[in-house]
């Protein structure tokens, strides 16, 4: 049932916002985080400590590379706070949840409790795909835009499977079967109304005028700079013993490219070609039909999930050059972030070595001596020597 704004939820409600990515999530989370104290006075508990508990949410969703024990403990604490809070309304938001497979959705429901209202913010997929391609490049990908799009929009292709979470019919089937379709709220974004998400959440939480727009650095870089990143991946390759290091560095580089671009860069942003926009519209029409046939609450106009193909170029020519300012900035930021990452790894090695030394100290008798030097003194000297050697290697 489509609504302009939903009514307020009853006292004791729990709200889980699962994104989707690039649907205004960062702006909404920044506003909620900034209004944390005022929300608390109104009886709303935003249980995460920061604006977006992304690592914990990705752990809960079973994302590869996010199964570290420390992150798991953070997720368990977050889930317990969400489940046991006595506030009038409890809220948790992260797009990291949207990538959960059905078995992980079951696990999330077990930890959060089944009586949860799940909110999904939507946007036309044709407008999301450029950012998704850039995310793939940050992870070391090197496919040109059109090649990547052909995979994403081709059923059965691995890229296509990864994009299934953007389809409302998939969310209805997987999240709706666990929490109940009637507990799902879909917000169809309107590019002419930047405050729609904010007003929807205010309405659900029973508050008014609390959430205000905050400055958020989350812009997409110009197409030429994105192509520079892709060609770096092509030159560097994806294998080798330092592949993980460069993946981490390039993720940070990609974020910096959008948040703090150098002066003199081009202004052209990445856009999908017309054929891809038309293919996205075919999928969007199936999504609209699924939403209209469901028991979920649909806020806004579902036709906003469609785009006008005439607004998209027939062909997209990749840029072949960048400015000297961009090239210099890119080289500088890659070098700085690589040094920072290596330094962080060196510190971690030192900390692990110090922990081993401490365990050895506890295992030795304090009064033991060798050539007039106590065991404690020898181990301390060993630690200093190890730190010096690690420092030279870095």
C-alpha positions in Angstrom: 0.0 0.0 0.0 1.6 3.3 -1.1 1.5 6.1 1.4 2.8 9.7 1.5 4.2 9.2 5.0 3.8 6.3 7.4 2.1 6.7 10.8 4.1 6.5 14.0 5.0 3.1 15.4 3.7 2.0 18.7 5.8 2.3 21.9 8.4 -0.5 22.3 8.9 -0.7 18.5 12.3 -1.6 17.0 13.4 -0.3 13.6 16.1 -1.8 11.5 17.2 0.3 8.4 19.1 -1.9 6.0 19.9 0.6 3.2 20.3 0.1 0.3 23.7 1.6 -0.4 23.7 4.9 -2.3 20.1 5.7 -1.4 20.8 8.5 1.0 22.0 6.3 3.8 25.1 8.3 4.8 23.1 11.6 4.9 20.3 10.0 7.0 22.8 8.4 9.4 24.7 11.6 9.8 21.5 13.4 10.7 20.4 10.7 13.2 23.9 10.7 14.8 23.9 14.5 15.1 20.5 14.5 16.8 21.3 11.6 19.2 20.8 13.6 22.4 17.5 15.1 21.2 16.3 11.7 20.0 17.1 10.2 23.4 15.0 13.0 25.1 12.2 12.0 22.8 12.5 8.3 23.8 14.4 7.1 20.8 17.6 5.0 21.3 20.0 5.0 18.3 21.9 2.0 19.6 25.1 2.3 17.6 27.9 4.4 19.0 28.8 6.0 15.7 26.8 7.1 12.7 27.0 3.8 10.9 28.2 0.5 12.5 29.2 -0.8 9.0 31.8 -3.4 10.0 29.5 -5.0 12.6 26.6 -5.0 10.1 28.8 -6.6 7.4 29.8 -9.2 9.9 26.2 -9.9 10.7 25.5 -10.2 7.0 28.3 -12.7 6.5 30.3 -10.4 4.1 33.7 -11.9 3.1 36.6 -10.3 4.9 34.5 -9.1 7.9 34.5 -12.3 10.0 37.1 -11.2 12.5 36.4 -12.1 16.2 36.7 -8.5 17.4 34.1 -7.3 14.9 31.9 -10.2 15.9 32.0 -9.2 19.6 31.0 -5.6 18.5 28.0 -7.0 16.6 26.9 -9.2 19.5 27.0 -6.2 21.9 25.1 -4.1 19.3 22.4 -6.8 18.8 22.0 -7.2 22.6 21.6 -3.4 23.1 19.0 -3.3 20.3 17.1 -6.3 21.7 17.1 -5.3 25.4 16.8 -1.5 25.2 13.8 -0.2 27.2 13.4 3.0 25.1 10.1 4.0 23.5 11.6 3.3 20.1 14.9 1.6 19.2 16.7 2.3 15.9 19.7 0.7 14.1 20.8 1.7 10.6 23.5 0.3 8.2 23.4 -0.6 4.6 25.8 -3.4 5.5 22.8 -5.5 6.5 21.4 -5.5 2.9 23.9 -8.0 1.6 22.8 -10.7 4.0 22.0 -14.1 2.5 18.8 -15.9 3.7 20.7 -17.9 6.4 22.3 -14.7 7.7 18.9 -13.0 7.7 17.7 -15.8 10.0 20.7 -15.3 12.3 20.1 -11.5 12.4 16.4 -12.1 13.3 17.4 -14.5 16.0 19.7 -11.9 17.6 17.5 -8.8 17.1 14.2 -10.5 17.7 11.5 -11.2 15.1 9.2 -8.2 15.9 11.2 -5.7 14.0 10.2 -3.1 11.4 12.6 -3.3 8.5 13.0 -0.1 6.5 14.5 -0.2 3.0 15.4 3.0 1.1 15.3 2.7 -2.7 16.7 4.6 -5.7 16.8 3.9 -9.4 19.3 1.1 -10.0 20.5 3.0 -13.2 21.7 5.7 -10.8 23.3 3.3 -8.4 25.3 1.3 -10.9 28.1 3.9 -11.5 28.9 3.9 -7.8 28.8 0.1 -7.7 31.3 -0.1 -10.5 33.6 2.3 -8.7 33.3 0.1 -5.5 34.5 -2.8 -7.7 37.5 -0.8 -8.8 38.3 0.0 -5.2 38.5 -3.7 -4.5 41.0 -4.1 -7.3 38.7 -4.6 -10.3 39.9 -3.5 -13.7 36.9 -4.1 -16.1 35.8 -1.2 -18.2 32.3 0.2 -17.4 30.4 -1.4 -20.3 32.0 -4.8 -19.8 31.1 -4.7 -16.1 27.6 -3.5 -16.9 27.1 -6.4 -19.3 27.8 -8.8 -16.5 25.7 -7.0 -13.9 22.7 -6.9 -16.2 23.0 -10.5 -17.5 21.0 -13.1 -15.4 23.3 -15.9 -14.3 26.5 -13.8 -14.4 28.3 -13.6 -11.0 28.1 -9.8 -11.1 24.3 -10.1 -11.6 23.9 -12.3 -8.5 25.8 -9.7 -6.4 23.3 -7.1 -7.4 20.2 -9.1 -6.4 20.0 -7.3 -3.1 18.9 -4.1 -5.0 15.7 -5.8 -6.2 12.7 -5.2 -3.9 11.2 -8.5 -4.9 14.3 -10.2 -3.5 14.0 -8.2 -0.3 10.3 -9.1 -0.1 11.1 -12.8 -0.5 14.1 -13.0 1.9 13.5 -10.4 4.6 9.7 -10.6 4.3 9.6 -14.3 4.8 11.5 -13.9 8.1 10.1 -10.7 9.5 6.8 -10.6 7.7 5.9 -8.5 4.6 3.7 -6.3 6.7 6.7 -5.2 8.8 8.6 -4.0 5.7 8.6 -0.3 4.8 10.0 0.7 1.4 10.8 4.3 0.8 10.9 5.2 -3.0 13.4 8.1 -3.2 12.6 11.3 -5.0 15.6 13.2 -6.4 13.7 16.4 -6.0 13.2 15.9 -2.3 16.4 15.4 -0.3 14.5 15.3 3.0 12.1 12.5 2.1 14.1 9.8 4.0 14.4 12.1 7.0 10.7 12.9 7.2 9.8 9.2 6.8 12.0 8.3 9.8 10.7 11.2 11.9 7.1 10.0 11.1 8.0 6.4 12.1 9.7 7.4 15.3 7.0 9.9 16.3 9.1 13.0 16.2 9.0 16.2 14.3 11.7 18.6 13.0 14.6 16.8 14.8 16.6 15.4 11.8 18.4 18.1 9.9 20.7 17.7 6.9 24.4 17.5 7.8 27.5 18.0 5.6 28.5 14.6 4.3 31.6 13.8 2.2 30.4 11.0 0.0 30.6 12.3 -3.6 31.5 10.3 -6.6 34.8 11.4 -8.4 34.8 12.5 -12.0 35.0 9.9 -14.7 38.5 10.7 -15.7 39.8 10.1 -12.2 37.9 6.8 -11.9 39.5 5.7 -15.2 42.9 6.6 -13.7 42.2 4.3 -10.7 41.1 1.5 -13.1 44.3 1.8 -15.1 46.4 1.7 -11.9 44.7 -1.6 -11.2 45.5 -2.8 -14.7 49.2 -1.9 -14.3 49.6 -3.3 -10.8 47.6 -6.5 -11.2 45.6 -8.3 -8.6 48.0 -11.1 -7.5 51.1 -11.2 -5.4 51.9 -11.2 -1.7 50.9 -7.5 -1.3 47.5 -7.9 -3.0 45.6 -7.4 0.3 47.7 -4.3 1.2 46.9 -2.6 -2.1 43.3 -3.5 -2.0 43.0 -1.7 1.4 45.0 1.3 0.1 42.9 1.6 -3.0 39.7 1.5 -1.1 40.9 4.5 0.8 42.1 6.2 -2.3 38.7 5.8 -4.0 37.0 7.4 -1.0 39.4 10.3 -1.0 39.0 10.9 -4.7 35.3 11.7 -4.2 35.6 13.5 -0.9 38.6 15.8 -1.6 39.3 16.0 -5.3 42.2 18.1 -6.5 41.8 21.4 -8.2 41.6 21.4 -12.0 39.8 18.0 -12.3 37.1 17.4 -14.9 33.4 17.6 -14.0 32.0 14.7 -16.0 30.6 12.0 -13.8 30.1 8.4 -14.7 26.8 7.6 -16.2 25.4 4.3 -17.6 24.6 4.2 -21.4 21.1 4.2 -22.7 20.9 0.5 -23.3 21.8 -0.1 -19.6 19.2 2.4 -18.5 16.5 0.7 -20.5 17.5 -2.7 -19.1 17.3 -1.3 -15.6 13.8 0.0 -16.3 12.7 -3.5 -17.3 13.9 -4.7 -13.9 12.3 -1.7 -12.2 8.9 -2.5 -13.7 9.0 -6.0 -12.2 10.0 -4.4 -8.8 7.1 -2.0 -8.9 4.7 -4.8 -9.7 6.1 -6.8 -6.8 5.8 -3.9 -4.4 2.2 -3.1 -5.4 1.2 -6.8 -4.9 2.8 -7.1 -1.5 1.6 -6.4 2.0 4.5 -4.1 2.7 4.2 -0.3 3.3 5.4 1.7 0.3 6.2 5.3 0.9 6.4 7.7 -2.1 5.9 7.0 -5.8 7.2 3.6 -7.0 7.6 5.0 -10.5 10.5 7.1 -9.2 12.5 3.8 -9.6 12.3 4.4 -13.3 14.7 6.7 -15.3 14.2 8.5 -18.6 16.5 6.7 -21.1 16.7 9.9 -23.1 18.7 11.4 -20.2 21.4 8.8 -20.8 24.0 8.9 -23.7 23.7 6.4 -26.4 27.4 5.6 -26.0 29.7 6.3 -23.1 33.3 7.1 -24.2 35.8 6.5 -21.4 38.2 9.5 -20.9 41.7 8.9 -22.0 43.6 11.6 -20.2 43.7 13.5 -16.9 45.1 16.8 -15.8 48.6 17.1 -14.4 47.0 18.2 -11.1 45.0 15.0 -10.9 48.0 12.8 -11.7 50.2 14.5 -9.1 47.5 14.3 -6.5 46.8 10.7 -7.2 50.4 9.7 -6.9 50.8 11.6 -3.7 47.8 10.2 -2.0 48.6 6.6 -3.0 52.1 7.0 -1.6 50.9 8.5 1.7 48.2 5.9 2.3 50.6 3.1 1.4 53.1 4.4 4.0 50.3 4.8 6.6 49.1 1.2 6.0 52.7 -0.2 6.2 53.3 1.7 9.4 50.0 0.4 10.9 51.0 -3.2 10.0 54.5 -2.6 11.6 52.8 -1.4 14.8 50.6 -4.5 14.8 53.6 -6.8 14.4 55.4 -5.0 17.3 52.3 -5.3 19.5 52.1 -9.1 18.8 55.8 -9.4 19.5 55.5 -7.5 22.8 52.6 -9.7 23.8 54.7 -12.8 23.1 57.6 -11.4 25.1 55.2 -10.6 28.0 54.0 -14.2 28.0 57.6 -15.4 28.1 58.4 -13.1 31.0 55.5 -14.6 32.9 56.7 -18.1 32.2 60.2 -17.5 33.4 61.3 -17.2 37.1 62.1 -13.5 37.8 65.2 -14.5 39.7 66.7 -16.4 36.8 70.0 -14.9 35.6 72.4 -15.5 32.8 75.9 -14.0 32.9 74.8 -11.5 35.5 71.7 -10.3 33.5 68.2 -11.1 34.6 65.8 -12.9 32.2 63.6 -9.8 32.4 66.5 -7.6 31.2 67.4 -10.0 28.4 63.8 -10.1 27.1 63.5 -6.3 27.2 66.6 -6.1 25.1 65.2 -8.6 22.7 62.1 -6.5 22.4 64.0 -3.4 21.6 66.1 -5.2 19.0 63.0 -6.7 17.3 61.3 -3.3 17.1 64.4 -1.8 15.6 64.6 -4.5 12.9 60.9 -4.1 12.1 61.3 -0.4 11.8 64.2 -0.8 9.3 62.1 -3.2 7.2 59.2 -0.8 7.0 
